[in-house]
Amino acid sequence: MASAVSPARDSKRSAARRPRPFVRRREIAGRGIARWILFPAAVPEIFTGLRVGFSLTLIGTVLGEMFASQHGLGHLLMNAISLYNVEVIMSVTFLLVVFAAGVNGILLAIDRRLHFRA
């Protein structure tokens, strides 16, 4: 959660400093400032935080499964390690890497598109 909130807070601060002449020209007030200036400026940073948060969540989930679970990929990986089953170790590791890289690639493409607009 903190990884998604911190970039949004920083983008809000930077967006709040820049638009003063624009706000005066367009006569935007109150909720209009949040709707037309602050929210669009914060969306790319929020999405960056979600992308980073996904990576940390995946790592935390697998680590939690490794030590405190009876099911899941982490548990399967720990069993394979204890039995010296290299094929299963490599298969689970490959599966995790492909999944993480695929999701991260998709999120990164969306993130770049959002930052391009900003």
Phi, psi and omega in degrees: 000318181295328180291337177270332184279321185299311177297326180293320179296318179294320180292326178296319179296315182290324179290328181290335181277327189281321197273011186305312178297322179297317181296320180293319180294320184271353182055049178269136180218159173059238182292337179297324177297315179294320184287318188261343183238302187290314181296311178298329178286331184273337185303313179299322181288324176297317180294323175299316177298322178293323178295315177294319179298325177298316180298314180294323179294318178298315178298314180297322180294313180295318177297319177296320178292328182295324188248343187224028184228157175253355180217164175109173182292324178297317177295317178299320179295317179294320177297318180294323178295317181291334179263004181055040180267091186295324181298315179291320178302311181292323180295313180294318179297316178298317179299315179295318180294316180296317179297311181296317180293321179295311179295318179296322177297318178296313180295324178293321177297317177295318180299316178296321179295319178294320179289331177295322180289328186285000000 
